């Protein structure tokens, strides 16, 4: 068991740093998520180095191959982070009803589509103008389009506004955003490899849309009409266990299709939001949410290598790309939400700003096929982290400067 002791120590450091930084930022009247991401930057392998280096016992499992051991350690981190954001979106789904999303579907689609078009065009034009190739410019632009809804959902939940119209538009737009982002990434990846398969793209789009529509409509219909009647199970906490199975199952299925796993987790929560056991499931899920979610945000921060920005030219490009990424999402969100009061439309736009891990995935694929240079990958990392840090305080300010609400303890949760 000594080979996993180092991992357990790392997890302790991550969780401790998350809670300490979160408490500090709450005392400073700032969202806890900002402190968690910055804590990740501080303790990560590129700063203090408190985590990210395999222990001697772990290294022996890989015959002393430090690169392989480090990669394996990062996989462990990513799995924990993935579980954190999955439970986050599941919890968000539990607080959302399909009827509420359908009520804002037109605006959500408009925000999702325009939030793809504007950042991509701005990003491609700028990066290409700096002298990069058309394929590399396309990859960087694609990294600029996909919103990391988990970040926004955490902030909206902490502010206690998850049931607001703006939150519903953002969640609906995120689903549209993810489907379109998947297709765009597939096109750009095929372009980079020199082979665009139109038939495969059409089939992927059809499968993704069918999955979302069927899971949302059929699942919620069954749950609403028949509930899930799990009180008959002899298992202790049977409803909760089945809910976790549904969450993991739909997350895995979404991943197989090519969508983000968090879309499946959100749909699982959306389905169970119609069940009679909804409020009990929320009460039982909250401790897991409180434990796992901070890992996601700290681990995002650990991916930042500040040394990459010693080059003034790279830093200037990174700042410019970040500005365009923010402007593109704000413009797309506000235009898609036209007809709403200006502040409400701005909330929608700001909610679509975070890129988080989503941009890193797109750039990572480009780097993997040799289409994205190390400098441009660093630019995407900077943009992803910067947009993650900008959105929380912006949303808090737009909601009238209200402070983050304290979470209701699980034992005090009662059904309205």
C-alpha positions in Angstrom: 0.0 0.0 0.0 3.0 2.3 0.3 2.8 3.1 -3.5 -0.5 5.0 -3.0 0.6 6.8 0.2 2.0 9.7 -1.9 -1.3 10.1 -3.7 -3.2 10.2 -0.5 -0.8 12.9 0.8 -1.4 14.9 -2.4 -5.1 14.6 -2.1 -4.9 15.8 1.5 -2.8 18.8 0.4 -5.3 19.6 -2.4 -8.3 19.5 -0.2 -6.7 21.4 2.6 -5.5 24.1 0.2 -8.9 24.3 -1.4 -10.7 24.8 1.9 -8.2 27.2 3.3 -8.2 29.4 0.1 -11.9 29.2 -0.2 -12.4 30.4 3.4 -9.9 33.2 2.9 -11.6 34.5 -0.3 -15.1 34.3 1.3 -13.8 36.5 4.1 -12.5 38.9 1.4 -16.1 38.9 -0.1 -14.9 37.0 -3.2 -16.2 33.7 -4.6 -14.4 30.7 -3.1 -13.8 29.2 -6.5 -11.2 32.0 -7.3 -9.3 31.0 -4.2 -9.4 27.3 -5.1 -8.0 27.9 -8.6 -5.2 30.2 -7.3 -4.4 27.6 -4.6 -3.9 25.1 -7.4 -1.5 27.5 -9.1 0.5 27.9 -5.8 0.8 24.3 -4.8 1.2 22.9 -8.3 4.3 21.4 -9.9 5.2 24.7 -11.6 5.2 26.8 -8.4 5.7 25.4 -4.8 5.7 21.8 -6.1 3.7 20.5 -3.1 1.9 18.1 -5.5 2.5 16.7 -8.9 5.8 14.7 -8.3 5.5 10.9 -8.0 6.8 9.4 -4.7 9.7 7.0 -4.7 7.3 4.0 -4.1 5.0 5.1 -6.9 8.0 5.6 -9.2 9.1 2.0 -8.7 5.8 0.8 -10.2 7.0 2.3 -13.5 10.6 1.0 -13.3 12.0 4.4 -12.5 10.4 6.1 -15.6 9.7 9.5 -14.1 7.7 10.7 -17.2 5.4 7.7 -17.2 4.9 7.9 -13.4 4.1 11.6 -13.6 1.6 11.0 -16.4 -0.1 8.3 -14.4 -0.3 10.6 -11.4 -1.9 13.3 -13.6 -4.4 10.7 -14.7 -5.3 10.1 -11.1 -5.7 13.8 -10.5 -7.9 14.1 -13.6 -10.2 11.3 -12.5 -10.7 12.9 -9.1 -11.3 16.3 -10.8 -13.7 14.6 -13.3 -15.7 13.1 -10.5 -15.9 16.5 -8.8 -17.4 18.3 -11.8 -19.7 15.4 -12.6 -21.3 15.5 -9.1 -21.4 19.3 -9.4 -23.5 19.1 -12.6 -25.6 16.3 -11.3 -26.5 18.5 -8.3 -27.3 21.4 -10.7 -29.6 19.1 -12.6 -31.4 18.1 -9.5 -32.3 21.8 -9.0 -33.5 22.2 -12.6 -36.7 21.1 -14.3 -37.0 20.4 -18.0 -40.0 22.7 -18.2 -37.8 25.5 -16.9 -35.2 24.9 -19.6 -37.9 24.6 -22.3 -39.3 28.0 -21.3 -36.0 29.7 -22.3 -35.1 27.3 -25.2 -35.1 30.0 -27.9 -32.7 32.3 -26.0 -30.6 29.4 -24.9 -30.1 28.2 -28.5 -29.3 31.7 -29.7 -26.8 32.2 -26.8 -25.2 28.9 -27.5 -24.8 29.4 -31.2 -23.6 33.0 -31.1 -21.3 32.1 -28.2 -19.6 29.7 -30.6 -19.5 31.9 -33.7 -18.2 35.2 -32.2 -15.2 33.8 -30.3 -14.2 31.5 -33.1 -14.1 34.2 -35.7 -12.3 36.6 -33.5 -9.8 34.0 -32.3 -9.0 32.7 -35.8 -8.6 36.1 -37.3 -6.2 37.3 -34.6 -4.0 34.2 -34.3 -3.7 33.9 -38.0 -2.7 37.6 -38.2 0.1 36.9 -35.7 1.7 34.6 -38.3 0.4 31.2 -37.2 -0.8 28.6 -39.7 -4.5 28.3 -40.6 -4.7 24.9 -38.9 -3.0 26.1 -35.7 -5.2 29.3 -35.7 -8.3 27.0 -36.0 -7.3 24.9 -33.1 -6.7 28.0 -30.8 -10.0 29.5 -32.0 -11.8 26.2 -31.2 -10.3 26.2 -27.7 -11.9 29.7 -27.3 -15.4 28.6 -27.9 -16.4 25.9 -25.5 -17.8 27.1 -22.1 -17.0 25.2 -19.0 -20.4 25.3 -17.4 -19.2 23.6 -14.2 -17.4 26.8 -13.2 -20.4 29.0 -13.8 -22.8 26.5 -12.1 -20.6 26.5 -9.0 -20.8 30.3 -8.8 -24.5 30.5 -9.5 -25.1 27.9 -6.9 -23.0 29.7 -4.3 -24.9 32.9 -5.0 -28.2 31.1 -4.5 -29.5 32.1 -8.0 -29.6 28.7 -9.7 -33.3 29.0 -10.3 -33.1 32.4 -12.0 -34.0 32.9 -15.7 -30.4 33.8 -16.5 -29.1 30.5 -14.9 -31.6 28.5 -17.0 -30.5 30.2 -20.2 -26.8 29.5 -19.4 -27.5 25.8 -18.7 -29.5 25.4 -21.8 -26.9 27.3 -23.9 -24.1 25.1 -22.4 -25.8 22.0 -23.9 -26.0 23.6 -27.3 -22.5 24.9 -26.8 -21.1 21.5 -26.0 -22.8 19.8 -29.0 -21.6 22.5 -31.5 -18.1 22.5 -29.8 -17.9 18.8 -30.3 -18.6 19.0 -34.0 -16.3 22.0 -34.4 -13.4 20.1 -32.7 -14.1 17.1 -34.9 -13.9 19.2 -38.0 -10.7 21.0 -37.0 -9.1 17.7 -35.9 -9.9 16.1 -39.2 -8.6 19.2 -41.0 -5.4 19.0 -39.0 -5.0 15.3 -40.0 -5.9 16.1 -43.6 -9.1 14.1 -43.8 -12.6 15.5 -43.1 -15.3 12.8 -43.1 -18.7 14.6 -43.6 -20.7 11.5 -43.1 -19.1 10.8 -39.7 -19.7 14.4 -38.6 -23.4 14.2 -39.5 -23.7 10.9 -37.6 -21.9 12.3 -34.6 -24.2 15.3 -34.5 -27.3 13.2 -34.9 -26.3 10.8 -32.1 -25.4 13.6 -29.7 -28.7 15.4 -30.3 -30.7 12.2 -30.1 -29.0 11.3 -26.8 -29.8 14.7 -25.2 -33.3 14.8 -26.5 -34.2 11.3 -25.5 -32.6 11.3 -22.1 -34.2 14.7 -21.2 -37.7 14.0 -22.6 -38.2 10.3 -22.0 -36.3 10.2 -18.8 -38.1 13.1 -17.2 -41.5 11.8 -18.4 -41.0 8.5 -16.8 -39.6 10.1 -13.6 -42.5 12.6 -13.4 -45.2 10.0 -14.1 -44.0 7.0 -12.2 -41.3 8.5 -9.9 -38.7 5.8 -9.2 -40.3 4.0 -6.4 -37.1 2.9 -4.8 -38.5 2.7 -1.3 -39.2 -0.9 -2.1 -35.6 -1.8 -2.3 -34.1 -3.6 0.7 -30.8 -1.6 0.2 -30.1 1.1 2.7 -30.3 4.5 0.8 -31.5 2.7 -2.3 -32.7 5.8 -4.1 -29.4 7.5 -3.6 -27.4 4.4 -4.9 -29.6 4.2 -8.0 -29.2 7.9 -8.5 -25.4 7.5 -8.5 -25.6 4.7 -10.9 -27.7 6.8 -13.3 -25.3 9.7 -12.9 -22.2 7.6 -13.7 -24.0 5.7 -16.4 -25.2 8.7 -18.4 -21.9 10.4 -17.8 -20.1 7.5 -19.3 -22.6 7.2 -22.2 -22.1 10.9 -23.0 -18.4 10.4 -23.1 -18.7 7.4 -25.5 -20.8 9.6 -27.8 -18.2 12.3 -27.7 -20.0 14.8 -25.5 -18.6 16.1 -22.2 -19.4 13.6 -19.4 -20.9 16.5 -17.4 -23.8 16.7 -19.9 -24.7 13.2 -19.0 -24.4 14.0 -15.3 -26.6 17.1 -15.7 -29.2 15.0 -17.6 -29.3 12.5 -14.8 -30.0 15.2 -12.3 -32.6 16.7 -14.6 -34.4 13.4 -14.8 -34.4 12.8 -11.1 -35.6 16.4 -10.4 -39.0 15.2 -11.4 -39.0 12.3 -8.9 -40.7 12.3 -5.5 -37.3 11.5 -3.9 -35.7 14.7 -5.3 -35.3 16.6 -2.0 -33.9 13.5 -0.2 -31.5 13.0 -3.1 -30.3 16.6 -2.8 -29.8 16.1 1.0 -27.8 12.9 0.5 -25.8 14.3 -2.5 -24.6 17.4 -0.8 -21.8 15.9 1.4 -20.3 14.3 -1.7 -20.6 17.6 -3.6 -18.9 19.5 -0.8 -16.0 16.9 -0.7 -15.3 16.3 -4.4 -16.1 19.6 -6.2 -13.1 21.6 -4.8 -10.7 19.1 -6.3 -11.8 20.0 -9.8 -11.0 23.7 -9.4 -7.7 23.2 -7.6 -6.5 20.7 -10.2 -7.3 23.2 -13.0 -5.0 25.6 -11.3 -2.1 23.1 -11.1 -1.8 23.1 -14.9 -0.5 26.6 -15.0 3.2 27.0 -15.8 4.0 30.7 -15.2 7.5 30.2 -16.7 5.9 29.9 -20.1 5.1 33.6 -20.1 8.6 34.9 -19.6 8.5 35.5 -23.4 6.9 39.0 -23.7 5.5 38.1 -27.2 3.8 35.0 -26.0 2.3 36.9 -23.0 1.0 39.7 -25.2 -0.7 37.1 -27.5 -2.1 35.3 -24.5 -3.6 38.6 -23.0 -5.0 39.5 -26.4 -6.6 36.1 -27.0 -8.1 36.2 -23.5 -9.6 39.6 -24.2 -11.1 38.3 -27.4 -12.4 35.2 -25.7 -14.2 37.3 -23.1 -15.5 39.8 -25.6 -16.7 37.1 -28.0 -18.7 35.3 -25.3 -20.1 38.5 -23.8 -21.2 39.7 -27.3 -22.7 36.4 -28.2 -24.4 36.0 -24.8 -25.8 39.5 -24.7 -27.0 39.4 -28.3 -28.6 36.0 -27.8 -30.4 37.3 -24.7 -31.6 40.5 -26.4 -34.9 41.7 -25.1 -33.9 41.1 -21.5 -32.8 44.0 -19.3 -29.2 45.0 -20.0 -27.9 43.6 -16.6 -29.6 40.3 -17.1 -28.2 40.0 -20.6 -24.8 40.8 -19.3 -25.2 38.0 -16.6 -25.9 35.5 -19.4 -22.8 36.7 -21.3 -20.6 36.6 -18.2 -21.9 33.1 -17.4 -20.6 31.8 -20.7 -17.1 33.2 -20.3 -15.2 30.4 -18.4 -13.3 27.9 -20.5 -11.6 26.0 -17.8 -10.6 22.5 -18.8 -12.6 22.5 -22.0 -10.2 24.8 -23.8 -7.2 22.6 -22.6 -8.8 19.5 -24.2 -9.0 21.2 -27.6 -5.5 22.5 -27.5 -4.2 19.2 -26.2 -5.7 17.4 -29.2 -4.0 19.9 -31.5 -0.7 19.5 -29.7 -1.0 15.7 -29.9 -1.1 15.7 -33.7 1.6 18.4 -34.0 -0.8 21.2 -35.1 -0.3 23.4 -32.0 3.1 24.6 -30.8 4.1 24.8 -27.2 3.8 28.6 -27.3 0.2 28.5 -28.6 -0.6 25.8 -26.0 0.6 28.1 -23.3 -1.6 30.8 -24.7 -4.6 28.5 -24.4 -3.7 27.6 -20.9 -3.5 31.3 -19.9 -6.8 32.0 -21.6 -8.5 29.1 -19.9 -7.4 30.0 -16.4 -7.9 33.8 -16.9 -11.5 33.3 -18.1 -12.1 31.0 -15.1 -10.9 33.7 -12.7 -12.7 36.6 -14.4 -16.2 35.1 -14.4 -16.9 34.5 -10.7 -16.3 38.1 -9.5 -18.1 39.5 -12.6 -21.2 37.4 -11.9 -21.2 38.4 -8.3 -21.0 42.0 -9.2 -23.7 41.8 -11.8 -26.0 40.1 -9.3 -25.9 43.3 -7.3 -22.7 42.6 -5.4 -24.5 40.1 -3.2 -22.1 37.9 -1.2 -21.8 34.2 -1.5 -24.5 32.4 0.5 -23.5 29.9 3.2 -24.4 26.3 2.2 -27.3 24.8 4.3 -25.9 21.9 6.3 -27.3 18.5 5.1 -29.0 17.8 8.4 -30.9 21.1 8.2 -32.2 20.5 4.7 -36.0 20.2 4.6 -38.4 19.9 1.7 -40.3 23.2 1.0 
